[in-house]
Amino acid sequence: MIRTLLSTVAATALLTGAAVAQDSDPIKIGFMATLEGTYTVLGEDGLRGFRLALKQADDEAGGRKIEYVIAPTDASPDSAVRAARKLIEQDEVDFIIGPLSGSEGIALRDLAKEYPDVTIINGASGAQETTYVDSAPNFFRFNMDGAQWGVGLGEYVANEKGWKYVASVAEDYSFAYTNFLGFAHGFCEAGGEIVERLWVPLGTKDFSSIIAALPDDVDAVYLGLGGGDAVNFLNQYQQAGGDANLIGGTIMVDGTVLSSKGSAKAALVGTPASGPQADTWDDPKWQEYVKAYQDAFPPEERFPSPSLLATAYYNSTEAALQCLDQVNGELPKGQEAFRQCLSSIELDAPNGKITLDDNRQAIGSNFVIEVIEGDDGNLATKMVNKVDGITQTLNMEKADFDKLGRPGRDVPDCG
């Protein structure tokens, strides 16, 4: 009897000790971003935003230290799937923060269903389909999608600028379609007409045929480009003598482009655009975040102000850290309590309040902005309008929103 009791006590002690040891092990996060290809500069700033959030938490949450493994991608779905599989199967991460690019997000939504015990918190990808169509219960997105980022811009250029006829040049993939839809819906509702739509592959080097195809009799050209594509287009457009008014897609006027080398970016001064932040916003919480970003990295290793990629990854990481604190760092199989926290948290983010809908998709604020040149000679964006509480259906009834169609080359039908 005594021997049995001692054996039971010993076994209990071993099990308890194992549980304590497991809970005291570091939490391992898998980080994914475009650190290769045309969107490399975007991924690098996404990584800075992720690291800033960890730095502010002293690399700890829920009483456990945090480690991370970086898995680079190149904006292609295949690269995202390979990176995620490695993080899950070889590195055995507790959860993933990423990816960055639109079609990568769709691929990870599908992959998430193969790994139901792994939580994926989106980095910055903004394709509508990722969360709106056949969403995965273990995929969470704390940034708005591209269409939400376009809200307010179309009405602004039609009503305030008086531009009624527009041509567009945009990258031929899911995020650019989504971002264009948000702009074009508002623009067309305000009486605007889109007279030409030109689509280019990611990583385009030669824009000469696209520039030649742009009509002359338009009020402005919408540019849904980013990273190296944006810089290449601006350089070649200037060389060709282009002088049309420009309208920026969200990543066309982000810090990743406004801080690029060369003088071509000067053509963007005065360009209206829209997105989840405005560089010079005077909100105290935003200014505190900008200073923290600037203080965390040497000037030569960062932008003058955090890009939207830094902010998106920062917010996603903040949500994860806050929920790790709430569950005391406990991540058992299925991570039910952690996911419940992610679903219900109200994130007091630097760029405004963020909550998630039933598809675990962000509802937040959007900024209509214009590019300015600061006193220091750097380009930045200033806020001209702010729209709060934007849902994924653009605050429309779902049935009416669905009539627009899923984002694509010819959606919405306008002009």
Legacy VTK file of the C-alpha trace (Angstrom):
# vtk DataFile Version 3.0
C-alpha trace
ASCII
DATASET POLYDATA
POINTS 415 float
0.000 0.000 0.000
2.761 2.453 0.999
4.830 1.382 -2.015
1.823 1.983 -4.307
1.202 5.414 -2.769
4.850 6.397 -3.218
4.768 5.232 -6.832
1.650 7.330 -7.468
3.227 10.400 -5.871
6.403 9.913 -7.896
4.461 9.519 -11.119
2.409 12.636 -10.368
5.576 14.576 -9.640
7.103 13.469 -12.929
4.006 14.478 -14.893
3.773 17.838 -13.117
7.455 18.473 -13.685
7.087 17.648 -17.372
4.150 20.062 -17.709
6.090 22.837 -15.969
9.101 22.190 -18.170
6.932 22.307 -21.261
5.294 25.588 -20.211
8.684 27.105 -19.434
10.102 26.213 -22.844
10.337 29.182 -25.233
7.394 29.912 -27.500
8.527 29.496 -31.080
6.969 31.779 -33.720
7.346 31.209 -37.441
7.813 34.505 -39.308
7.036 34.730 -43.026
7.515 37.707 -45.352
8.692 38.539 -48.880
12.429 38.716 -48.266
13.125 37.731 -51.874
11.943 39.111 -55.242
10.242 42.367 -56.232
8.653 42.865 -52.786
11.851 42.343 -50.768
11.884 45.891 -49.408
8.301 45.426 -48.179
9.208 42.223 -46.366
12.213 43.826 -44.713
10.043 46.504 -43.133
7.479 43.912 -42.141
10.272 42.182 -40.237
11.153 45.470 -38.521
7.548 45.847 -37.340
7.561 42.278 -35.993
10.866 42.825 -34.195
9.697 46.124 -32.715
6.681 44.471 -31.086
8.900 41.741 -29.622
11.465 44.284 -28.433
8.795 46.243 -26.571
7.722 43.016 -24.855
11.337 42.103 -23.962
10.946 38.992 -26.143
8.548 37.457 -23.656
4.806 36.815 -23.321
2.694 34.767 -20.961
5.687 34.185 -18.728
7.666 32.456 -21.500
10.562 33.636 -23.640
9.952 33.971 -27.355
12.096 32.645 -30.166
11.362 32.938 -33.874
12.327 31.302 -37.142
12.371 33.360 -40.352
11.068 31.773 -43.559
11.522 34.024 -46.621
9.081 34.022 -49.549
9.010 35.753 -52.942
5.289 36.717 -53.210
4.374 33.496 -55.033
1.882 31.036 -53.528
4.300 28.129 -53.974
7.040 29.875 -52.000
4.583 30.620 -49.193
3.394 27.020 -48.988
6.974 25.692 -48.926
7.947 28.166 -46.217
4.921 27.367 -44.059
5.364 23.606 -44.373
8.987 23.935 -43.284
8.030 26.050 -40.276
5.351 23.562 -39.226
6.959 20.226 -40.011
10.674 20.853 -39.509
10.918 23.835 -37.176
7.817 22.819 -35.182
6.733 26.392 -34.508
3.820 27.100 -32.166
2.153 29.450 -34.647
2.920 31.513 -37.759
2.828 35.267 -38.385
2.639 35.864 -42.131
2.433 36.031 -45.096
2.796 39.451 -46.734
1.500 39.238 -50.301
-2.066 38.705 -51.532
-1.899 35.380 -53.340
0.340 34.010 -50.601
-2.492 34.665 -48.161
-4.973 32.666 -50.233
-2.494 29.784 -50.393
-1.985 29.835 -46.624
-5.720 29.944 -45.990
-5.975 26.658 -47.888
-2.890 25.205 -46.198
-4.283 26.117 -42.777
-7.033 23.553 -43.300
-4.385 20.817 -43.611
-2.916 21.808 -40.235
-5.944 22.539 -38.014
-3.827 22.607 -34.845
-1.553 25.385 -36.157
-2.680 28.996 -35.794
-1.795 31.377 -38.635
-1.939 35.124 -37.994
-1.732 37.049 -41.257
1.215 39.392 -41.692
-0.010 41.934 -44.245
-1.545 40.081 -47.211
-4.684 41.816 -48.455
-6.552 39.697 -51.020
-10.290 39.656 -50.313
-10.712 35.931 -50.962
-8.375 34.941 -48.109
-10.976 35.512 -45.424
-14.193 36.242 -47.328
-14.420 33.030 -49.355
-14.252 29.644 -47.606
-12.284 31.010 -44.653
-10.157 28.784 -42.402
-11.039 28.720 -38.668
-7.353 28.872 -37.692
-6.457 31.862 -39.928
-6.714 35.367 -38.417
-6.182 38.711 -40.187
-5.665 41.939 -38.211
-5.220 44.126 -41.306
-8.055 45.169 -43.584
-8.078 43.771 -47.101
-7.198 45.770 -50.204
-10.770 46.827 -50.955
-11.184 48.196 -47.425
-7.911 50.084 -47.985
-9.482 51.689 -51.075
-12.521 53.126 -49.290
-12.920 56.899 -49.646
-10.359 57.398 -52.402
-12.679 57.113 -55.409
-15.148 59.628 -54.022
-12.305 61.990 -53.114
-10.722 62.130 -56.571
-14.110 62.402 -58.313
-15.674 64.995 -56.034
-12.728 66.975 -54.669
-10.220 66.703 -57.525
-12.862 66.705 -60.251
-11.235 63.806 -62.081
-13.941 61.862 -63.898
-12.011 59.867 -66.515
-9.267 57.522 -65.346
-7.018 54.847 -66.820
-5.304 52.265 -64.619
-2.080 50.279 -64.508
-1.904 47.596 -61.861
-0.215 44.320 -61.037
-2.022 41.272 -62.350
-2.772 39.375 -59.137
-5.221 39.038 -56.270
-4.254 41.939 -54.000
-4.112 44.479 -56.822
-7.560 43.359 -57.991
-8.913 43.761 -54.457
-7.315 47.162 -53.885
-8.557 48.419 -57.269
-12.100 47.261 -56.475
-12.196 49.417 -53.337
-11.118 52.497 -55.275
-13.167 51.836 -58.400
-16.433 51.127 -56.592
-16.399 54.514 -54.871
-15.151 56.270 -58.007
-17.870 54.830 -60.233
-20.587 55.502 -57.657
-19.445 59.144 -57.689
-19.916 59.345 -61.458
-16.402 58.466 -62.595
-15.513 56.333 -65.608
-12.572 53.953 -66.009
-11.679 54.100 -69.677
-8.724 51.689 -69.799
-7.417 48.927 -67.497
-3.881 47.628 -68.031
-2.492 44.708 -66.001
1.170 43.736 -65.663
2.898 40.695 -64.133
4.673 41.043 -60.787
8.336 41.805 -61.397
7.843 43.660 -64.696
11.064 45.381 -65.808
10.028 47.019 -69.084
6.914 49.209 -68.982
7.418 50.851 -72.398
4.494 49.090 -74.106
2.201 49.822 -71.148
3.149 53.508 -71.097
2.592 53.732 -74.859
-0.866 52.200 -74.463
-2.054 54.752 -71.901
-4.712 57.060 -73.403
-3.983 60.788 -73.513
-7.521 62.018 -72.915
-7.895 61.049 -69.238
-7.903 63.148 -66.103
-5.578 60.828 -64.192
-3.853 57.447 -64.130
-4.402 55.040 -61.234
-1.232 53.092 -60.339
-1.724 49.813 -58.480
1.966 48.934 -58.304
4.393 48.333 -55.464
8.032 47.656 -54.631
10.370 47.408 -57.606
7.465 47.574 -60.057
6.412 50.984 -58.756
9.931 52.417 -58.959
10.565 50.981 -62.441
7.316 52.425 -63.763
7.981 55.890 -62.329
11.475 56.004 -63.809
10.302 54.943 -67.268
7.186 57.133 -67.181
9.280 60.207 -66.476
11.766 59.280 -69.200
8.847 58.986 -71.636
7.681 62.483 -70.696
4.554 61.332 -68.872
2.842 64.143 -66.974
-0.663 62.905 -66.153
-2.200 63.333 -62.719
-1.534 60.199 -60.698
-3.714 58.284 -58.232
-1.941 55.845 -55.962
-2.977 52.361 -55.014
-2.210 51.655 -51.372
1.324 50.301 -51.784
2.188 52.769 -54.575
2.614 55.600 -52.061
3.834 53.564 -49.105
7.162 54.366 -47.459
8.717 51.473 -49.349
8.312 53.544 -52.548
8.518 57.076 -51.139
11.924 56.254 -49.624
13.338 54.630 -52.760
16.525 55.900 -54.383
16.480 58.316 -57.294
14.370 61.323 -58.252
11.503 59.635 -60.074
9.474 59.347 -56.865
9.162 63.167 -56.862
6.423 62.712 -59.464
4.254 61.378 -56.636
4.121 64.685 -54.719
0.460 65.697 -54.569
-0.755 62.207 -55.485
-3.936 61.140 -53.657
-4.162 57.589 -52.362
-5.618 55.642 -49.448
-4.608 52.995 -46.954
-4.426 52.027 -43.288
-2.228 54.899 -42.103
-0.982 58.442 -42.751
2.687 59.133 -42.000
2.179 62.593 -40.500
-1.033 61.882 -38.550
-0.906 63.893 -35.327
-2.583 61.268 -33.123
-0.425 60.803 -29.956
-0.487 57.007 -30.090
0.593 57.051 -33.734
3.389 59.521 -33.014
4.584 57.369 -30.101
4.706 54.331 -32.380
6.620 56.205 -35.091
9.213 57.330 -32.536
9.555 53.789 -31.171
10.198 52.540 -34.716
12.755 55.261 -35.352
14.533 54.613 -32.050
14.620 50.834 -32.567
16.640 50.857 -35.796
19.536 52.967 -37.114
18.442 55.534 -39.736
20.365 53.738 -42.477
18.493 50.490 -41.715
14.919 51.806 -41.761
12.558 54.261 -43.433
11.936 57.745 -42.006
8.532 56.458 -40.867
7.199 52.889 -40.620
5.602 51.572 -43.783
2.164 49.978 -43.711
3.946 46.609 -43.811
5.767 47.369 -40.576
2.501 48.490 -39.013
0.553 45.429 -40.154
3.159 43.007 -38.786
3.468 45.053 -35.616
-0.283 44.865 -35.029
-0.455 41.136 -35.741
2.407 40.490 -33.345
0.846 42.726 -30.692
-2.400 40.750 -30.899
-0.476 37.499 -30.497
1.509 38.806 -27.528
-1.556 40.138 -25.738
-3.358 36.839 -26.189
-0.315 34.866 -25.019
-0.404 36.957 -21.851
-4.107 36.245 -21.434
-3.643 32.452 -21.700
-0.483 32.531 -19.533
1.607 31.235 -22.397
-0.307 27.959 -22.559
-0.695 26.612 -26.100
-2.095 23.077 -25.874
-3.137 21.147 -28.981
-5.760 23.133 -30.860
-4.863 26.365 -29.005
-8.562 26.954 -28.270
-8.166 29.649 -25.600
-5.496 31.472 -27.634
-7.758 31.506 -30.698
-10.756 32.648 -28.698
-8.727 35.602 -27.494
-7.603 36.450 -31.030
-11.211 36.316 -32.227
-12.552 38.628 -29.545
-9.714 41.068 -28.810
-10.170 44.781 -29.462
-6.724 45.896 -30.523
-5.858 49.484 -29.629
-3.433 49.751 -32.529
-1.310 52.792 -33.474
-3.457 53.318 -36.573
-6.812 52.906 -34.819
-9.083 50.358 -33.164
-9.170 46.923 -34.782
-11.665 44.128 -34.170
-12.313 40.907 -36.093
-15.573 39.801 -37.708
-16.986 36.272 -37.786
-14.501 35.326 -40.526
-11.632 36.576 -38.335
-11.153 39.540 -40.678
-10.209 43.032 -39.495
-12.691 45.872 -39.190
-10.822 49.163 -38.880
-10.088 52.679 -40.103
-8.932 53.849 -43.511
-7.078 57.045 -44.392
-7.451 59.074 -47.573
-4.008 60.630 -48.008
-1.852 62.799 -50.259
1.886 62.684 -50.803
3.822 65.699 -49.518
7.465 66.710 -49.319
8.555 67.374 -45.758
10.882 70.094 -44.511
13.662 67.485 -44.417
13.194 66.700 -48.108
11.673 63.268 -47.428
8.359 62.301 -48.995
5.512 61.333 -46.690
1.732 61.099 -46.628
-0.706 63.447 -44.929
-4.288 62.619 -43.976
-7.091 64.398 -45.817
-9.915 62.179 -44.559
-10.439 59.193 -42.238
-13.206 56.602 -42.410
-13.763 54.419 -39.348
-15.403 51.031 -38.845
-14.987 49.678 -42.366
-16.246 46.122 -42.751
-15.119 43.668 -45.401
-18.350 44.305 -47.295
-17.438 48.014 -47.374
-20.328 48.704 -44.981
-22.796 47.419 -47.576
-25.336 44.659 -47.056
-23.689 41.358 -47.957
-26.127 40.651 -50.786
-25.454 44.041 -52.374
-21.703 43.663 -51.916
-21.709 40.214 -53.509
-23.402 41.646 -56.592
-20.171 43.533 -57.321
-18.463 40.185 -57.960
-15.179 38.849 -56.671
-12.132 41.033 -57.385
-10.709 40.539 -60.880
-9.562 42.327 -64.010
-13.051 43.453 -64.990
-14.567 44.026 -61.546
-16.307 46.298 -60.870
-18.035 46.871 -64.185
-17.597 50.609 -64.612
-16.877 52.290 -67.892
LINES 1 416
415 0 1 2 3 4 5 6 7 8 9 10 11 12 13 14 15 16 17 18 19 20 21 22 23 24 25 26 27 28 29 30 31 32 33 34 35 36 37 38 39 40 41 42 43 44 45 46 47 48 49 50 51 52 53 54 55 56 57 58 59 60 61 62 63 64 65 66 67 68 69 70 71 72 73 74 75 76 77 78 79 80 81 82 83 84 85 86 87 88 89 90 91 92 93 94 95 96 97 98 99 100 101 102 103 104 105 106 107 108 109 110 111 112 113 114 115 116 117 118 119 120 121 122 123 124 125 126 127 128 129 130 131 132 133 134 135 136 137 138 139 140 141 142 143 144 145 146 147 148 149 150 151 152 153 154 155 156 157 158 159 160 161 162 163 164 165 166 167 168 169 170 171 172 173 174 175 176 177 178 179 180 181 182 183 184 185 186 187 188 189 190 191 192 193 194 195 196 197 198 199 200 201 202 203 204 205 206 207 208 209 210 211 212 213 214 215 216 217 218 219 220 221 222 223 224 225 226 227 228 229 230 231 232 233 234 235 236 237 238 239 240 241 242 243 244 245 246 247 248 249 250 251 252 253 254 255 256 257 258 259 260 261 262 263 264 265 266 267 268 269 270 271 272 273 274 275 276 277 278 279 280 281 282 283 284 285 286 287 288 289 290 291 292 293 294 295 296 297 298 299 300 301 302 303 304 305 306 307 308 309 310 311 312 313 314 315 316 317 318 319 320 321 322 323 324 325 326 327 328 329 330 331 332 333 334 335 336 337 338 339 340 341 342 343 344 345 346 347 348 349 350 351 352 353 354 355 356 357 358 359 360 361 362 363 364 365 366 367 368 369 370 371 372 373 374 375 376 377 378 379 380 381 382 383 384 385 386 387 388 389 390 391 392 393 394 395 396 397 398 399 400 401 402 403 404 405 406 407 408 409 410 411 412 413 414
